[in-house]
Amino acid sequence: MLDVKAILISVKKIGSQFQNLDGVHPALWPTVPRYVVLCLIFSLVVLVSYLLIFSSQWEELNLLIVKEDEQKKEFINKLTKAKNLEQLRVLKNQRIQQVSKLEQQLPDKASMDAVLTEINQAGMNRGLQFESFKPGEIETKEFVAELPITIKMTGSYHALAGFVSDVANLSRLVVIDHISMMAVRDGVQSFDAVIRTFYQIDSEESAKKKKMQNEKSHRAQS
């Protein structure tokens, strides 16, 4: 059982050591006050050292940890790519072949008349009657120019379906959209659509287009 009286006496003795210290040199202080002051000085030194030295080093350590994680992720990413390098090469070659095949389907500007003739001939071979065949305004892009052609024709449903199939199977790249069909009379349909043909832009035309764009941009900024 704790001796409360003895504890109180001990506390009182310790407390008495902190009395009448004014003007007394710390070296002459009683044991407890001296140890308390030493502990406070030690704690203060540790705190200041942390603030001046260890805090910056701690921040640097955290930055290095983050950098290490990023490098690990980058390494894993590169390792994964290295494992799939052969597969990526095969895929790249396939894409090159696909692009080459599409480029072969694009005529040059001089061959556009032949493409238009093929489209017109496809309709005539199916016995269709052209009511209009109107090339629109050419829209040039970076490497390709697009020529939309608005057509209107009449004929049987099967003939029109065959015409669409024939145009889709041309050796040149041709796209049909905005299709509209309406019955005119028994067995005869009216067919409206936009046929989009494409051709490669040569270096001269590409340079001319780029020059026009630069001039237009310059005028807009003025």
ZILINTA-V152023 format. One record per backbone hydrogen bond with DSSP energy under -0.5 kcal/mol. NH is the residue of the N-H (numbers start at 1). CO is the residue of the C=O. Records with the same first field share a line. If there is no record, write none. Layout:
NH->CO / CO
//
This chain:
4->2
7->3
8->4
9->5
10->6
11->7
12->8
13->9
14->10
15->11
16->12
17->13 / 14
18->15
19->16
24->21
28->25
29->26
34->30
35->31
36->32
37->33
38->34
39->35
40->36
41->37
42->38
43->39
44->40
45->41
46->42
47->43
48->44
49->45
50->46
51->47
52->48
53->49
54->49
55->50
57->53
58->54
59->55
60->56
61->57
62->58
63->59
64->60
65->61
66->62
67->63
68->64
69->65
70->66
71->67
72->68
73->69
74->70
75->71
76->72
77->73
78->74
79->75
80->76
81->77
82->78
83->79
84->80
85->82
88->84
89->85
90->86
91->87
92->88
93->89
94->90
95->91
96->92
97->93
98->94
99->95
100->96
101->97
102->98
103->99
104->100
105->101 / 102
106->103
107->105 / 198
109->200
111->108
112->109
115->111
116->112
117->113
118->114
119->115
120->116
121->117
122->118
123->119
124->120
125->121
126->122
127->124
128->123
129->154
130->128
131->152
132->152
134->150
135->133
136->148
139->146
140->138
141->144
145->199
146->139
147->197
148->146
149->195
150->134
151->149 / 193
152->132
153->191
154->129
155->189
160->156
161->157
162->158
163->159
164->160
165->161
166->162
167->163
168->164
169->165
170->167
173->105
174->172
175->196
177->194
180->192
182->190
184->188
185->188
188->185
189->155
190->182
191->153
192->180 / 190
193->151
194->177
195->149
196->175 / 194
197->147 / 195
198->173
199->145
200->107
201->143
206->202
207->203
208->204
209->205
210->206
211->207
212->208
213->209
214->210
215->211
216->212
217->213
218->214
219->215
220->216
221->217
222->218
//
